[in-house]
């Protein structure tokens, strides 16, 4: 029950006592206070002349779903233990009385607990919640007392999402039918369904909605091929039926073919779980693949959107989980989960391959003269557990798909995100957690033409002992990257315990503007490995050799907190190095990392004239605002 009265410790006659050894002040009017040591006792009521209250568990004060219909937030009346996150199956969410799959993630921070819903909540749904405390219950930060169980708890539904009326212009199911298109959106009819995404796309007209029917087994791999008549967005929706609220499951989604000259364009893929293929020896298997089988000689129109995808156990070898190599003009990946992915080598462990979360590239634009990607957006994506090391496999996802993963200091790129050239790049509001090597890697072999925005990202635990010999591993790597135009790196939290924060050690045009403001990171931005020297030449060049010139364009560092690294010189007087505390910096295989700001954060981390309006959670920024991705 929300809002029930609570017993509070009496300021004069006693305080609450929990389990373990506690010091409690005991006193009453006219009686001297005495200090007692209580061993494993909970005392309440009058004992002698003391009134001692029991532990005071957190009280639920609000429960609400956000407007996106993706998150259910529980608010309590006191600060919670951020290290205690219940399993998703501790909660039962019901829409209109029907139980839903367990939340895919649970995160306690401050006074709130966020449940990531397995299926969208729609506007008008009646939502209730049950909670059964288990081995990791919600607890108060001060005394460890457990929050009470919940039964049929009413939830405020702020979702603005709509079902779409359970209708579409075309339907796809696993057995197929006549694949008949309707000029108006209609309900599912088994006999009229198409047997594949591509069959429906080929039958579609501009702006059609293709609904994918629920299936007891994953949809098999199938390419979606080019159709020249499509000139406006066609949507392939795994949840427009809105019956079970679970995303349709597919083995993979491929857009392209092997004939060359392919131009993928005007396709939205949404609301699907994608498993990736599982085999004894993983080889070149992608969960999402956008590709051109021949030489990329012309710019592809693109206009591709991927949203609300859950690649919960993407498994890949010598290839990424999500890859585009088609020189796409306009592509957005948003509100999705990618990973974990392991292991990136053959079953025998002889090939030093690496999985990757997201790779966007065209295979060496400079050397091949191929066109670049244009206007790439990656927003609100969680990429987690990209590794080639089986012991690094995240807990909660079963056993690692292979046990013979490479565990050496070999150079590899088990990165969260790799970009191989882009004219216009936006990477915002993402969480890149527990990935083995780089967080965001901008490749040095391909040019990056602005505008570029990298903001409000949380990147943590990008390296562990198994790759410690690899040297300059970075949360954001721009080592050797050729930049031009204007690039803004704003309010990122780079809370890793061993990697560099931001690395630039390469090339730029004289007209390039690079603004680095309001970031938090363990290490400074470097133009080698020795720290940024904005007013001279870095002569160390990673330990020797020819001098590395400083940034040739305009470089501005302002109000960053480099967390104890003082190697920034000549860059202005506004950089700080104060300590920063986070809610949870747990390393893999424990997947409870949370780089929201904790109570230990230095109060000087304030950024006047805040460069971004909201934080990673959509909360309005103050002015001045906090450094990093989180606004408390």
Buried (B, 14 or more C-beta within 10 A) or exposed (E): EBEEEEEEBBEEBBBBBBBEEBEBBBBBEEEEEEEBEBEEBBBEEEEEBBBBBBBBBBBBBBBBBBEBBBBBBBBBBBBBBBBBBBEBEBBBBBBEEEEBBBBBBBBBBBBEBBBBBBBBBBBEBEBBBBBEBEEBBBBBBBBBBBBBEBEEBEBEBBBEBEBBEBBBBBBBBBEBBEBBBBEEBBEBEEEBBBBBBBBBBBBBEEEBBBBBBBBEEBBEBBBBBBBEEBEEBBBBBBBBBBEEBBBBBBBBBBBBBEEEBBBBBBBBBBBBBBBBBEEEEBBEBBBBBBBBBEEBEEBBBBBBBBBBBBBBBBBBBBBBBBBBBBBBBBBBBBBBBBBBBBBBBBBEBEBBBBBBBBBBBBBBBEEEEBBBBBBBBBBBBBBBBBBBBBBBBBEBBEEBBBEBBBBEEEEBBBBBBBBBBBBBBBBBBBBBBBBBBBBBBBBBBBBBBBBBBBBBBBBBBBBBEBBEEBEBBBBBBBBBBBBBBBBBBBBBBBBBEBBBBBBBBBBBEEEBBBBBBBBBBBBBBBBBBBBBBBEEEBEBBBEEEEEBEBBEBEBBBBBBBBBEBEBBEEBEEEBBBBEBEBBBBBBBBBBBBBBBBBEEBBEEBBBEEBBBEBBBBBEEBEEBBBBBBBBB
